[in-house]
């Protein structure tokens, strides 16, 4: 079966709205049905799907999902936000900056963009609204800042990229720190410019600041300290070599459970079962997509798609600059129409050999890929973070997108820097 026909059917079925996992699984078996001599028969596809999920690093994914859900139910994001707001609430754009800082820290706990948007947005958007900020601005801010959750380590997409590329997940986590902080800083700069231009309700901000000050600094630190050290414990155990990313994910689950149930008492024992069920539902969907995407990538290898793409691009593109521009445009488009997990598992085997032939480091490419796909969280038609934020506030998607465009531009500026300055990703390795 011609590669062009296969890819056409793949795109057509996605546009038709069929589940991604079902599309990948069904497309994978078509070449053998058309040509019985094709090596990827039904048995091979099933074995590939099983082997695709039979991986120790992938075990970190359900653990980080569970940890994020526990902390969301345990209202850990509230502790983080109060701590950051205490220091900057009286500054220009202080509360928006506190929201971005909270997303950075919560992303370092959950590793998920939608989870960060949901947990931080549900708590901070009403606070920003009461402080006088437009609801559209607040919603767009949280939706875009939530995308940093997949760049700041630990990151679930980095785990999948590590599996698909053979790169070290720990190195990917280290490489994501500076780009994640740069994106956070860029969003803060635009927030400051927005507040300077449109002004702020200082009276309402002062009221909120006074309510925080009334808590007392020592009480605030005591209340938020254990939440603040969670990312340090998780990442510190990885970087020090004490634990692998999978083991660190398990540590984060127990830490989140003890913190929410025993220390803050914001999560009741009877609610833990609901959290487990919610986490299983989330991961089961991802698990099938991982399995099907692994099988599909094996079929593409049999069809020699990576070699064909490499020959075609290297034969027509002589400049690394042009190549990186084209790949960024491709990834931005893919991020708009496809979920992050299948995009990484399908495109990595195709694109990685191409960029390596131009001398690009696999870790650097992984950061560039995930940042591109993170922008897809806030760009339609997929725009998962937009849907999550819209659900929280009941604001129409169109209104959120208008307010999100300047934030997305700030995201893109950092993407360009990350693409053409490899040291931003590789400095900590």
C-alpha positions in Angstrom: 0.0 0.0 0.0 1.4 3.4 -1.0 2.6 5.6 1.9 0.6 8.5 0.5 -2.7 6.5 0.7 -2.0 5.4 4.2 -1.2 9.0 5.4 -4.3 10.3 3.6 -6.5 7.8 5.3 -4.9 8.7 8.7 -5.6 12.4 8.3 -9.1 11.8 6.9 -10.1 9.6 9.8 -8.7 12.2 12.3 -10.6 15.0 10.6 -13.8 12.8 10.8 -13.4 12.8 14.5 -12.6 9.2 15.2 -10.6 8.5 18.4 -6.9 8.8 17.9 -6.1 5.4 19.3 -8.7 3.6 17.1 -7.4 5.4 14.0 -3.8 4.4 14.8 -4.7 0.8 15.5 -6.8 0.4 12.4 -4.4 2.1 10.0 -1.5 -0.1 11.3 -3.1 -3.3 10.0 -4.1 -1.9 6.6 -0.8 -2.5 4.8 -0.9 -6.3 5.6 -4.5 -6.5 4.5 -3.6 -5.0 1.2 -0.4 -7.1 0.9 -0.3 -10.4 2.8 3.5 -10.4 2.4 3.9 -7.2 4.4 5.7 -8.3 7.7 3.4 -6.3 10.1 0.5 -8.7 10.3 -2.1 -8.7 13.0 0.0 -10.8 15.4 3.0 -8.4 15.0 0.8 -5.4 15.6 -0.6 -6.9 18.8 2.9 -7.8 20.0 4.1 -4.3 19.2 1.2 -2.7 21.1 2.0 -4.8 24.2 5.8 -4.2 24.0 5.0 -0.5 23.5 3.5 -0.2 27.0 5.7 -2.8 28.7 8.3 -0.2 29.7 9.5 0.9 33.1 9.9 4.6 32.2 6.2 4.7 31.1 5.2 3.6 34.6 6.1 7.2 35.7 3.2 8.5 33.6 0.2 7.1 35.7 2.1 7.9 38.9 2.5 11.6 37.9 -1.2 11.7 36.8 -2.2 10.2 40.1 0.0 12.6 42.1 -1.4 15.6 40.2 -5.0 14.5 40.8 -4.3 14.1 44.5 -2.8 17.5 44.8 -5.6 19.0 42.7 -8.2 17.5 45.1 -6.0 18.5 48.0 -6.0 22.1 46.9 -2.2 22.3 47.0 -2.3 25.0 44.3 -4.0 27.4 46.8 -1.0 27.1 49.1 1.4 27.8 46.3 -0.6 30.8 45.0 -0.9 32.4 48.5 2.9 32.1 49.0 3.8 33.9 45.7 1.0 36.4 45.9 2.2 37.5 49.4 5.4 38.9 47.8 4.1 40.4 44.6 0.4 41.3 45.1 1.2 45.0 45.6 3.4 45.2 42.5 2.2 46.0 38.9 0.8 42.7 37.5 1.5 41.1 40.8 -1.4 38.6 40.9 -0.9 37.5 37.2 2.8 37.0 37.9 1.8 34.9 41.0 -0.5 32.8 38.8 2.4 32.1 36.4 4.7 31.2 39.3 2.0 28.8 40.6 1.7 27.2 37.2 5.5 26.7 37.1 5.5 25.0 40.5 2.4 23.0 39.9 3.7 21.9 36.6 6.8 20.6 38.5 4.4 18.5 40.5 1.9 17.2 37.9 3.9 17.2 34.6 0.6 17.9 32.7 -0.6 21.0 31.0 -4.4 20.4 31.3 -4.0 19.3 34.9 -2.1 22.5 35.7 -4.7 24.6 34.0 -7.5 22.9 35.8 -6.0 22.9 39.3 -4.6 26.5 39.1 -7.4 28.0 37.1 -10.3 26.8 39.3 -8.7 28.6 42.2 -7.0 31.7 40.8 -9.4 32.9 38.1 -12.1 33.8 40.7 -9.5 35.6 42.7 -8.3 37.6 39.7 -11.9 38.4 38.8 -12.6 39.7 42.3 -9.4 41.8 42.1 -10.7 43.6 39.0 -9.0 41.8 36.2 -11.1 41.0 33.1 -12.2 37.4 33.1 -11.1 36.8 29.5 -7.6 38.0 30.3 -7.4 35.8 33.5 -8.7 32.7 31.7 -6.3 33.2 28.8 -3.4 33.7 31.2 -4.1 30.4 33.0 -4.7 28.5 29.8 -1.4 29.5 28.3 0.6 29.4 31.5 -0.8 25.9 32.1 1.1 24.8 28.9 4.4 25.3 30.9 3.4 22.2 32.9 4.7 20.0 30.1 8.0 21.8 29.8 9.0 22.3 33.5 10.2 18.9 34.8 8.9 16.4 35.5 7.2 16.3 32.2 5.0 13.5 30.9 5.8 14.4 27.2 9.5 14.2 28.0 9.0 10.6 29.2 7.4 9.7 25.9 10.0 11.4 23.9 12.7 9.6 25.9 11.0 6.3 25.1 10.7 7.1 21.3 14.2 8.5 20.9 16.2 6.5 23.4 17.3 9.7 25.1 17.8 10.0 28.9 14.6 11.1 30.6 16.7 12.7 33.4 18.7 14.7 30.9 15.4 15.9 29.2 14.1 17.0 32.6 17.3 19.0 33.2 17.1 20.5 29.7 13.5 21.7 30.2 14.3 23.9 33.2 15.8 27.0 31.5 13.3 26.9 28.5 10.4 26.6 31.0 11.6 29.5 33.1 12.1 31.6 30.0 8.6 31.0 28.8 7.3 31.9 32.3 9.3 35.1 32.2 8.0 36.0 28.7 4.4 35.6 30.0 5.2 37.7 33.0 6.6 40.5 30.7 3.4 40.6 28.6 1.2 40.5 31.8 3.2 43.6 33.1 2.7 45.4 29.8 -1.0 44.6 29.8 -1.5 45.9 33.3 0.5 49.0 32.5 -1.7 49.7 29.5 -5.1 48.9 30.9 -4.5 49.7 34.6 -5.5 47.8 37.7 -8.0 48.2 40.5 -5.6 49.2 43.2 -8.3 49.4 45.9 -9.3 45.8 45.3 -5.7 44.7 45.1 -4.9 46.4 48.3 -7.8 44.6 50.0 -6.4 41.2 48.8 -2.9 42.1 49.8 -4.1 43.1 53.3 -5.9 39.8 53.7 -2.6 38.0 52.9 -0.6 40.2 55.2 -3.0 39.5 58.0 -2.0 35.8 57.8 1.5 36.7 58.9 4.6 35.7 57.0 5.6 32.9 59.3 2.1 31.4 59.2 2.1 31.6 55.4 5.5 29.9 55.2 4.4 27.2 57.6 1.2 26.6 55.6 2.9 26.5 52.2 6.4 25.2 52.9 5.6 21.5 52.4 3.8 22.2 49.1 6.8 24.2 47.9 9.4 21.5 48.6 7.5 18.8 46.7 9.2 19.6 43.4 12.5 19.9 45.1 12.0 16.4 46.6 10.9 14.9 43.3 13.5 16.5 41.1 16.3 16.4 43.7 15.9 12.6 44.0 16.2 12.3 40.2 19.2 14.6 39.7 21.1 13.3 42.7 20.8 9.7 41.4 18.8 8.5 44.4 15.8 7.6 42.3 14.9 7.1 38.7 12.1 9.2 37.2 9.7 6.3 37.7 10.7 5.9 41.4 10.5 9.7 41.9 6.9 9.6 40.5 6.0 7.0 43.1 7.6 9.2 45.8 5.5 12.1 44.6 2.3 10.0 44.9 3.0 9.1 48.6 4.1 12.6 49.4 1.0 14.2 47.8 -1.2 11.7 49.7 0.4 12.3 53.1 0.3 16.0 52.5 -3.3 16.2 51.5 -4.8 13.6 53.9 -2.6 13.9 57.0 -1.1 17.4 57.0 -3.5 19.8 55.3 -6.5 17.5 55.7 -8.0 18.8 52.5 -8.6 15.4 51.1 -10.6 12.8 53.0 -9.8 9.1 52.9 -13.2 8.3 51.3 -12.3 10.6 48.4 -9.1 8.8 47.6 -11.1 6.1 45.7 -12.6 8.7 43.4 -9.2 10.1 42.7 -7.9 6.6 41.8 -10.9 6.0 39.5 -10.3 9.4 37.8 -6.6 8.7 37.3 -7.3 5.3 35.9 -9.8 6.7 33.4 -7.3 9.3 32.3 -4.4 6.9 31.9 -6.4 4.1 30.2 -7.1 6.4 27.3 -3.4 7.5 27.1 -2.3 3.8 27.5 -4.2 2.7 24.4 -2.9 5.6 22.4 0.7 4.8 23.4 0.2 1.1 22.4 -1.4 2.0 19.0 1.1 4.8 18.2 4.0 2.3 18.9 2.5 -0.2 16.4 1.9 2.6 13.9 5.5 3.9 14.2 6.8 0.3 13.6 4.7 0.1 10.4 6.1 3.4 9.2 9.6 2.0 9.8 8.7 -1.1 7.7 7.5 1.2 4.9 10.8 3.1 5.2 9.1 6.4 5.8 11.9 7.8 8.0 14.5 7.1 5.2 12.2 8.5 2.5 11.6 11.7 4.5 15.3 12.1 5.3 16.3 11.7 1.6 13.6 14.0 0.5 14.4 16.8 2.9 18.2 16.5 2.8 18.0 16.5 -1.0 15.9 19.7 -1.2 16.9 21.6 1.9 20.6 22.6 2.3 20.3 25.0 5.1 19.8 24.0 8.7 18.1 27.3 9.4 15.4 26.6 6.7 15.0 23.0 8.0 14.4 24.1 11.6 11.8 26.7 10.4 10.0 24.0 8.3 10.0 21.5 11.2 8.7 24.1 13.6 5.8 25.0 11.3 5.0 21.3 10.9 5.1 20.7 14.7 2.9 23.8 15.3 0.4 22.5 12.8 0.4 19.0 14.3 0.0 20.4 17.8 -3.2 22.1 16.6 -4.9 18.8 15.4 -3.3 16.0 17.4 -2.7 15.2 21.0 0.9 15.4 22.3 1.4 11.7 23.1 0.7 10.3 19.6 2.4 13.2 17.9 5.6 12.5 19.8 5.5 8.7 19.3 4.8 9.0 15.6 6.9 12.0 14.6 10.1 11.3 16.7 11.2 8.3 14.6 10.6 10.3 11.4 12.1 13.7 12.3 14.9 12.8 14.7 17.1 11.1 12.0 16.6 14.2 9.8 17.7 16.7 12.4 20.6 14.5 13.5 21.9 14.4 9.9 22.2 18.2 10.3 24.1 17.9 13.6 21.2 18.7 16.0 21.4 17.2 19.5 18.5 14.8 20.3 17.9 16.4 23.7 17.8 19.9 22.0 15.3 18.6 19.5 13.2 17.0 22.2 12.8 20.3 24.0 12.0 22.1 20.7 9.4 19.5 19.9 7.6 19.6 23.2 7.6 23.4 23.3 5.9 23.4 19.8 3.3 20.8 20.9 2.7 22.8 24.2 1.6 25.7 22.1 -1.0 23.3 20.6 -2.6 23.2 24.0 -3.9 26.7 23.4 -4.5 26.7 19.7 -7.7 25.5 18.1 -9.2 23.1 17.0 -7.7 20.8 19.7 -6.6 23.4 22.3 -7.1 21.2 25.3 -6.2 23.9 27.8 -8.7 26.3 26.1 -11.5 23.7 26.6 -10.5 23.2 30.3 -10.3 26.9 31.0 -13.6 27.5 29.1 -15.3 24.8 31.3 -14.1 26.5 34.4 -15.3 30.0 33.5 -18.1 29.4 31.0 -16.5 31.9 28.6 -16.7 31.1 24.9 -13.6 29.7 23.2 -13.5 32.6 20.7 -13.2 35.2 23.5 -10.5 33.3 25.3 -8.5 32.9 22.0 -8.6 36.6 21.4 -7.1 37.3 24.8 -4.6 34.4 24.5 -3.0 35.6 21.2 -0.5 38.0 22.8 0.5 35.2 25.3 0.9 32.8 22.4 3.2 35.3 20.6 5.3 35.5 23.8 5.5 31.7 23.8 6.6 31.7 20.1 9.3 34.3 20.7 10.9 31.9 23.3 10.4 29.0 20.9 12.5 30.8 18.3 15.3 31.4 20.9 15.2 27.8 22.0 15.3 26.6 18.4 18.4 28.6 17.4 20.3 28.8 20.7 20.9 25.2 21.7 22.7 26.2 24.9 19.4 27.3 26.4 18.4 23.6 26.4 21.9 22.0 26.9 23.5 24.3 29.4 22.6 22.2 32.5 23.6 18.9 31.0 
